[in-house]
């Protein structure tokens, strides 16, 4: 078996911060190997001690776990790295050929994880709260744009009702909350800005004088009998409140069940 060169692994190491399994291809489209990098320290300690028992003791693992992990690496490579009998453990020729490369791989891997961890600490995080019914239409396109404009910025998004989001901002658990029907007077240093105006589709009978209008203001519906969304459905109750609060008490409201 030829030596496994560390440079083959370097370009893939960034993936290991979330996926400890690494794939490499040393010869074009041939010889794809899957290794679990968490097993590499066990190989290195075993190569040093030549004892499964001592390796397990040093790494606070069971003897059987070390044996399984070494077997998994050998199966992935298609070569025996250790000869073991009831009396002793020895490196094979293949094991001696690659153990230095495994040591270099582990050093590269540790360095990359340390560097990624350091960079993650330096990346600013903005914490957002938004009702779930707005996330697909409004927040996801906004975050996609933000990722292009501010690639170094990380976003933590939570789905919360407007009032919960407001409380999170007030308590310092959130930086920005989106909502509707929130109080206009906020405690300093909080402030509120208009984010968007949402249009609602109204179905009007063709005999009604308003049927020819392309758009309507809520005030134009004052005095008209209304059929609104079912109050029992989640999210519709607050929407109905926002619509109906513009009208006089004499407005007839019919809720379709």
C-alpha positions as YAML, in Angstrom:
chain: A
units: angstrom
residues:
- id: 1
  name: UNK
  ca: [0.00, 0.00, 0.00]
- id: 2
  name: UNK
  ca: [1.34, 3.44, -0.92]
- id: 3
  name: UNK
  ca: [1.65, 6.34, 1.51]
- id: 4
  name: UNK
  ca: [-1.52, 8.35, 2.14]
- id: 5
  name: UNK
  ca: [-0.38, 11.93, 1.52]
- id: 6
  name: UNK
  ca: [-1.74, 14.60, 3.92]
- id: 7
  name: UNK
  ca: [-2.18, 17.14, 1.12]
- id: 8
  name: UNK
  ca: [-4.96, 14.98, -0.31]
- id: 9
  name: UNK
  ca: [-6.97, 15.70, 2.83]
- id: 10
  name: UNK
  ca: [-6.22, 19.39, 3.35]
- id: 11
  name: UNK
  ca: [-8.78, 20.79, 0.91]
- id: 12
  name: UNK
  ca: [-11.55, 18.80, 2.56]
- id: 13
  name: UNK
  ca: [-10.76, 19.51, 6.18]
- id: 14
  name: UNK
  ca: [-13.16, 22.44, 6.47]
- id: 15
  name: UNK
  ca: [-16.07, 20.06, 6.05]
- id: 16
  name: UNK
  ca: [-14.97, 18.23, 9.16]
- id: 17
  name: UNK
  ca: [-16.17, 20.98, 11.52]
- id: 18
  name: UNK
  ca: [-19.67, 19.55, 11.06]
- id: 19
  name: UNK
  ca: [-19.03, 16.12, 9.55]
- id: 20
  name: UNK
  ca: [-16.31, 14.02, 11.13]
- id: 21
  name: UNK
  ca: [-16.27, 11.62, 8.18]
- id: 22
  name: UNK
  ca: [-13.86, 12.52, 5.38]
- id: 23
  name: UNK
  ca: [-13.76, 11.30, 1.79]
- id: 24
  name: UNK
  ca: [-10.65, 11.52, -0.32]
- id: 25
  name: UNK
  ca: [-9.72, 10.41, -3.79]
- id: 26
  name: UNK
  ca: [-6.05, 9.87, -4.49]
- id: 27
  name: UNK
  ca: [-6.26, 8.69, -8.11]
- id: 28
  name: UNK
  ca: [-8.82, 10.49, -10.23]
- id: 29
  name: UNK
  ca: [-12.12, 8.68, -9.98]
- id: 30
  name: UNK
  ca: [-10.63, 5.57, -8.43]
- id: 31
  name: UNK
  ca: [-9.93, 4.57, -4.85]
- id: 32
  name: UNK
  ca: [-12.48, 6.62, -2.91]
- id: 33
  name: UNK
  ca: [-11.97, 6.02, 0.82]
- id: 34
  name: UNK
  ca: [-14.18, 7.04, 3.75]
- id: 35
  name: UNK
  ca: [-12.44, 7.65, 7.07]
- id: 36
  name: UNK
  ca: [-13.78, 8.79, 10.41]
- id: 37
  name: UNK
  ca: [-11.25, 11.31, 11.70]
- id: 38
  name: UNK
  ca: [-12.30, 10.68, 15.29]
- id: 39
  name: UNK
  ca: [-10.62, 7.27, 15.00]
- id: 40
  name: UNK
  ca: [-7.22, 8.66, 14.01]
- id: 41
  name: UNK
  ca: [-6.06, 9.45, 17.58]
- id: 42
  name: UNK
  ca: [-6.70, 5.82, 18.46]
- id: 43
  name: UNK
  ca: [-4.47, 4.68, 15.61]
- id: 44
  name: UNK
  ca: [-1.70, 7.00, 16.73]
- id: 45
  name: UNK
  ca: [-1.81, 5.90, 20.37]
- id: 46
  name: UNK
  ca: [-2.01, 2.24, 19.38]
- id: 47
  name: UNK
  ca: [1.00, 2.68, 17.08]
- id: 48
  name: UNK
  ca: [2.89, 4.21, 20.02]
- id: 49
  name: UNK
  ca: [1.89, 1.74, 22.73]
- id: 50
  name: UNK
  ca: [1.31, -1.40, 20.63]
- id: 51
  name: UNK
  ca: [-1.31, -2.26, 23.26]
- id: 52
  name: UNK
  ca: [-5.08, -2.13, 22.93]
- id: 53
  name: UNK
  ca: [-5.41, -2.14, 26.69]
- id: 54
  name: UNK
  ca: [-3.08, 0.84, 27.19]
- id: 55
  name: UNK
  ca: [-4.68, 2.71, 24.27]
- id: 56
  name: UNK
  ca: [-8.13, 2.23, 25.79]
- id: 57
  name: UNK
  ca: [-6.84, 3.37, 29.20]
- id: 58
  name: UNK
  ca: [-5.24, 6.54, 27.84]
- id: 59
  name: UNK
  ca: [-8.28, 7.52, 25.79]
- id: 60
  name: UNK
  ca: [-10.80, 6.48, 28.45]
- id: 61
  name: UNK
  ca: [-12.45, 4.00, 26.11]
- id: 62
  name: UNK
  ca: [-13.25, 0.34, 26.17]
- id: 63
  name: UNK
  ca: [-10.89, -2.23, 24.64]
- id: 64
  name: UNK
  ca: [-13.65, -3.40, 22.28]
- id: 65
  name: UNK
  ca: [-14.35, 0.16, 21.03]
- id: 66
  name: UNK
  ca: [-10.70, 0.69, 20.10]
- id: 67
  name: UNK
  ca: [-10.67, -2.65, 18.30]
- id: 68
  name: UNK
  ca: [-13.84, -1.83, 16.34]
- id: 69
  name: UNK
  ca: [-12.53, 1.59, 15.29]
- id: 70
  name: UNK
  ca: [-9.17, 0.27, 14.13]
- id: 71
  name: UNK
  ca: [-10.94, -2.48, 12.17]
- id: 72
  name: UNK
  ca: [-13.17, 0.17, 10.55]
- id: 73
  name: UNK
  ca: [-10.17, 2.18, 9.38]
- id: 74
  name: UNK
  ca: [-8.43, -0.90, 8.02]
- id: 75
  name: UNK
  ca: [-11.56, -1.95, 6.13]
- id: 76
  name: UNK
  ca: [-11.89, 1.53, 4.66]
- id: 77
  name: UNK
  ca: [-8.26, 1.52, 3.51]
- id: 78
  name: UNK
  ca: [-8.34, -2.07, 2.36]
- id: 79
  name: UNK
  ca: [-5.11, -2.83, 4.18]
- id: 80
  name: UNK
  ca: [-4.08, -4.26, 7.52]
- id: 81
  name: UNK
  ca: [-2.22, -1.66, 9.61]
- id: 82
  name: UNK
  ca: [-1.61, -3.85, 12.67]
- id: 83
  name: UNK
  ca: [-0.80, -7.50, 13.20]
- id: 84
  name: UNK
  ca: [-2.25, -8.68, 16.49]
- id: 85
  name: UNK
  ca: [-2.00, -11.95, 18.31]
- id: 86
  name: UNK
  ca: [-2.88, -12.94, 21.84]
- id: 87
  name: UNK
  ca: [0.66, -11.98, 22.88]
- id: 88
  name: UNK
  ca: [1.55, -8.83, 20.97]
- id: 89
  name: UNK
  ca: [0.56, -6.10, 18.53]
- id: 90
  name: UNK
  ca: [2.84, -4.96, 15.70]
- id: 91
  name: UNK
  ca: [2.64, -2.45, 12.88]
- id: 92
  name: UNK
  ca: [2.51, -4.02, 9.44]
- id: 93
  name: UNK
  ca: [4.58, -2.68, 6.55]
- id: 94
  name: UNK
  ca: [1.54, -0.70, 5.42]
- id: 95
  name: UNK
  ca: [1.03, 0.63, 8.94]
- id: 96
  name: UNK
  ca: [4.63, 1.80, 9.18]
- id: 97
  name: UNK
  ca: [4.29, 3.44, 5.76]
- id: 98
  name: UNK
  ca: [1.27, 5.56, 6.67]
- id: 99
  name: UNK
  ca: [1.45, 6.22, 10.40]
- id: 100
  name: UNK
  ca: [3.46, 9.43, 9.93]
- id: 101
  name: UNK
  ca: [0.89, 10.61, 7.43]
- id: 102
  name: UNK
  ca: [-1.92, 9.90, 9.89]
- id: 103
  name: UNK
  ca: [-0.04, 11.97, 12.45]
- id: 104
  name: UNK
  ca: [0.22, 14.85, 9.96]
- id: 105
  name: UNK
  ca: [-3.48, 14.50, 9.10]
- id: 106
  name: UNK
  ca: [-4.38, 14.76, 12.77]
- id: 107
  name: UNK
  ca: [-2.24, 17.89, 13.14]
- id: 108
  name: UNK
  ca: [-3.90, 19.48, 10.09]
- id: 109
  name: UNK
  ca: [-7.33, 18.50, 11.35]
- id: 110
  name: UNK
  ca: [-6.76, 19.94, 14.82]
- id: 111
  name: UNK
  ca: [-5.34, 23.16, 13.37]
- id: 112
  name: UNK
  ca: [-8.30, 23.66, 11.05]
- id: 113
  name: UNK
  ca: [-10.85, 23.07, 13.80]
- id: 114
  name: UNK
  ca: [-9.02, 25.48, 16.09]
- id: 115
  name: UNK
  ca: [-8.90, 28.10, 13.34]
- id: 116
  name: UNK
  ca: [-12.58, 27.67, 12.48]
- id: 117
  name: UNK
  ca: [-13.45, 27.97, 16.15]
- id: 118
  name: UNK
  ca: [-11.45, 31.18, 16.44]
- id: 119
  name: UNK
  ca: [-13.08, 32.65, 13.35]
- id: 120
  name: UNK
  ca: [-16.55, 31.69, 14.60]
- id: 121
  name: UNK
  ca: [-15.92, 33.66, 17.79]
- id: 122
  name: UNK
  ca: [-15.05, 36.74, 15.73]
- id: 123
  name: UNK
  ca: [-18.14, 36.57, 13.49]
- id: 124
  name: UNK
  ca: [-20.94, 38.90, 14.64]
- id: 125
  name: UNK
  ca: [-24.31, 37.28, 15.26]
- id: 126
  name: UNK
  ca: [-27.65, 39.03, 14.81]
- id: 127
  name: UNK
  ca: [-30.59, 37.43, 16.62]
- id: 128
  name: UNK
  ca: [-33.98, 37.71, 14.92]
- id: 129
  name: UNK
  ca: [-37.51, 36.83, 15.99]
- id: 130
  name: UNK
  ca: [-40.41, 36.54, 13.56]
- id: 131
  name: UNK
  ca: [-43.84, 34.86, 13.40]
- id: 132
  name: UNK
  ca: [-43.59, 31.64, 11.40]
- id: 133
  name: UNK
  ca: [-46.20, 32.74, 8.84]
- id: 134
  name: UNK
  ca: [-43.91, 35.57, 7.65]
- id: 135
  name: UNK
  ca: [-40.67, 33.60, 7.42]
- id: 136
  name: UNK
  ca: [-41.11, 32.03, 3.92]
- id: 137
  name: UNK
  ca: [-42.44, 35.18, 2.24]
- id: 138
  name: UNK
  ca: [-40.39, 37.91, 3.89]
- id: 139
  name: UNK
  ca: [-37.56, 36.74, 6.11]
- id: 140
  name: UNK
  ca: [-36.06, 34.00, 3.91]
- id: 141
  name: UNK
  ca: [-35.55, 36.31, 0.88]
- id: 142
  name: UNK
  ca: [-34.18, 39.00, 3.20]
- id: 143
  name: UNK
  ca: [-31.71, 36.58, 4.80]
- id: 144
  name: UNK
  ca: [-30.67, 35.26, 1.39]
- id: 145
  name: UNK
  ca: [-29.85, 38.82, 0.32]
- id: 146
  name: UNK
  ca: [-28.10, 39.48, 3.60]
- id: 147
  name: UNK
  ca: [-25.90, 36.41, 3.17]
- id: 148
  name: UNK
  ca: [-24.67, 37.81, -0.15]
- id: 149
  name: UNK
  ca: [-24.11, 41.34, 1.12]
- id: 150
  name: UNK
  ca: [-22.69, 40.42, 4.55]
- id: 151
  name: UNK
  ca: [-21.16, 36.97, 4.17]
- id: 152
  name: UNK
  ca: [-19.30, 37.29, 7.49]
- id: 153
  name: UNK
  ca: [-22.52, 37.85, 9.44]
- id: 154
  name: UNK
  ca: [-24.26, 34.94, 11.16]
- id: 155
  name: UNK
  ca: [-28.01, 35.05, 11.77]
- id: 156
  name: UNK
  ca: [-29.89, 33.22, 14.49]
- id: 157
  name: UNK
  ca: [-33.61, 33.13, 13.68]
- id: 158
  name: UNK
  ca: [-36.38, 32.11, 16.07]
- id: 159
  name: UNK
  ca: [-40.06, 31.69, 15.25]
- id: 160
  name: UNK
  ca: [-42.12, 33.46, 17.91]
- id: 161
  name: UNK
  ca: [-45.44, 35.29, 18.19]
- id: 162
  name: UNK
  ca: [-44.99, 39.10, 18.00]
- id: 163
  name: UNK
  ca: [-45.47, 39.67, 21.73]
- id: 164
  name: UNK
  ca: [-42.89, 36.99, 22.59]
- id: 165
  name: UNK
  ca: [-40.42, 38.57, 20.17]
- id: 166
  name: UNK
  ca: [-40.96, 41.98, 21.75]
- id: 167
  name: UNK
  ca: [-40.24, 40.54, 25.20]
- id: 168
  name: UNK
  ca: [-37.09, 38.88, 23.87]
- id: 169
  name: UNK
  ca: [-35.79, 42.24, 22.61]
- id: 170
  name: UNK
  ca: [-36.66, 43.92, 25.89]
- id: 171
  name: UNK
  ca: [-34.82, 41.24, 27.87]
- id: 172
  name: UNK
  ca: [-31.76, 41.34, 25.62]
- id: 173
  name: UNK
  ca: [-32.28, 37.84, 24.22]
- id: 174
  name: UNK
  ca: [-32.98, 39.13, 20.71]
- id: 175
  name: UNK
  ca: [-31.72, 42.04, 18.60]
- id: 176
  name: UNK
  ca: [-34.62, 42.52, 16.20]
- id: 177
  name: UNK
  ca: [-38.21, 41.29, 16.29]
- id: 178
  name: UNK
  ca: [-40.85, 41.47, 13.56]
- id: 179
  name: UNK
  ca: [-44.51, 41.70, 14.47]
- id: 180
  name: UNK
  ca: [-47.91, 43.28, 14.04]
- id: 181
  name: UNK
  ca: [-50.30, 44.75, 16.57]
- id: 182
  name: UNK
  ca: [-47.49, 45.70, 18.95]
- id: 183
  name: UNK
  ca: [-47.67, 48.69, 21.30]
- id: 184
  name: UNK
  ca: [-46.41, 51.90, 19.71]
- id: 185
  name: UNK
  ca: [-44.88, 53.21, 22.94]
- id: 186
  name: UNK
  ca: [-41.76, 51.22, 23.77]
- id: 187
  name: UNK
  ca: [-39.36, 51.44, 26.67]
- id: 188
  name: UNK
  ca: [-35.99, 53.05, 25.83]
- id: 189
  name: UNK
  ca: [-33.65, 52.11, 24.27]
- id: 190
  name: UNK
  ca: [-36.06, 50.08, 22.11]
- id: 191
  name: UNK
  ca: [-37.60, 51.69, 19.06]
- id: 192
  name: UNK
  ca: [-39.91, 50.59, 16.25]
- id: 193
  name: UNK
  ca: [-39.70, 51.05, 12.47]
- id: 194
  name: UNK
  ca: [-42.17, 50.21, 9.71]
- id: 195
  name: UNK
  ca: [-40.88, 47.16, 7.85]
- id: 196
  name: UNK
  ca: [-43.59, 46.59, 5.26]
- id: 197
  name: UNK
  ca: [-47.25, 47.04, 4.44]
- id: 198
  name: UNK
  ca: [-49.08, 43.84, 3.64]
- id: 199
  name: UNK
  ca: [-51.97, 43.71, 1.21]
- id: 200
  name: UNK
  ca: [-54.97, 41.48, 1.85]
- id: 201
  name: UNK
  ca: [-57.11, 40.12, -0.96]
- id: 202
  name: UNK
  ca: [-60.83, 40.95, -0.59]
- id: 203
  name: UNK
  ca: [-63.51, 39.03, -2.51]
- id: 204
  name: UNK
  ca: [-66.45, 41.33, -3.33]
- id: 205
  name: UNK
  ca: [-69.72, 40.49, -5.05]
- id: 206
  name: UNK
  ca: [-69.90, 41.89, -8.57]
- id: 207
  name: UNK
  ca: [-73.05, 43.85, -7.73]
- id: 208
  name: UNK
  ca: [-71.26, 45.84, -5.04]
- id: 209
  name: UNK
  ca: [-70.19, 49.37, -6.00]
- id: 210
  name: UNK
  ca: [-66.66, 48.62, -4.80]
- id: 211
  name: UNK
  ca: [-66.23, 45.64, -7.13]
- id: 212
  name: UNK
  ca: [-64.66, 47.78, -9.84]
- id: 213
  name: UNK
  ca: [-61.85, 49.07, -7.62]
- id: 214
  name: UNK
  ca: [-58.38, 47.64, -8.13]
- id: 215
  name: UNK
  ca: [-57.36, 48.45, -4.55]
- id: 216
  name: UNK
  ca: [-59.28, 49.35, -1.41]
- id: 217
  name: UNK
  ca: [-58.35, 51.05, 1.82]
- id: 218
  name: UNK
  ca: [-59.83, 49.53, 4.95]
- id: 219
  name: UNK
  ca: [-61.78, 52.71, 5.56]
- id: 220
  name: UNK
  ca: [-63.74, 52.10, 2.34]
- id: 221
  name: UNK
  ca: [-65.17, 48.91, 3.81]
- id: 222
  name: UNK
  ca: [-66.67, 50.69, 6.81]
- id: 223
  name: UNK
  ca: [-70.37, 49.87, 7.03]
- id: 224
  name: UNK
  ca: [-70.07, 46.83, 4.76]
- id: 225
  name: UNK
  ca: [-70.94, 43.35, 6.04]
- id: 226
  name: UNK
  ca: [-67.72, 41.35, 6.24]
- id: 227
  name: UNK
  ca: [-66.84, 37.68, 6.13]
- id: 228
  name: UNK
  ca: [-63.48, 37.27, 7.87]
- id: 229
  name: UNK
  ca: [-61.14, 34.36, 8.45]
- id: 230
  name: UNK
  ca: [-62.00, 31.82, 11.12]
- id: 231
  name: UNK
  ca: [-60.95, 33.18, 14.53]
- id: 232
  name: UNK
  ca: [-60.26, 29.66, 15.72]
- id: 233
  name: UNK
  ca: [-57.42, 29.19, 13.25]
- id: 234
  name: UNK
  ca: [-53.97, 30.08, 14.54]
- id: 235
  name: UNK
  ca: [-52.84, 33.56, 13.52]
- id: 236
  name: UNK
  ca: [-56.20, 34.68, 12.07]
- id: 237
  name: UNK
  ca: [-57.55, 36.10, 15.32]
- id: 238
  name: UNK
  ca: [-54.85, 38.79, 15.49]
- id: 239
  name: UNK
  ca: [-55.31, 39.58, 11.79]
- id: 240
  name: UNK
  ca: [-59.05, 40.02, 12.27]
- id: 241
  name: UNK
  ca: [-58.44, 42.34, 15.20]
- id: 242
  name: UNK
  ca: [-56.14, 44.49, 13.11]
- id: 243
  name: UNK
  ca: [-58.70, 44.74, 10.32]
- id: 244
  name: UNK
  ca: [-61.76, 45.35, 12.47]
- id: 245
  name: UNK
  ca: [-60.21, 47.94, 14.76]
- id: 246
  name: UNK
  ca: [-60.39, 50.43, 11.87]
- id: 247
  name: UNK
  ca: [-64.16, 50.18, 11.68]
- id: 248
  name: UNK
  ca: [-66.99, 51.54, 13.77]
- id: 249
  name: UNK
  ca: [-68.85, 49.34, 16.23]
- id: 250
  name: UNK
  ca: [-71.83, 49.20, 13.88]
- id: 251
  name: UNK
  ca: [-69.92, 47.09, 11.37]
- id: 252
  name: UNK
  ca: [-71.51, 43.68, 10.93]
- id: 253
  name: UNK
  ca: [-68.96, 40.88, 11.21]
- id: 254
  name: UNK
  ca: [-69.79, 37.35, 10.16]
- id: 255
  name: UNK
  ca: [-67.23, 34.65, 10.93]
- id: 256
  name: UNK
  ca: [-67.37, 31.61, 8.73]
- id: 257
  name: UNK
  ca: [-66.73, 28.42, 10.74]
...
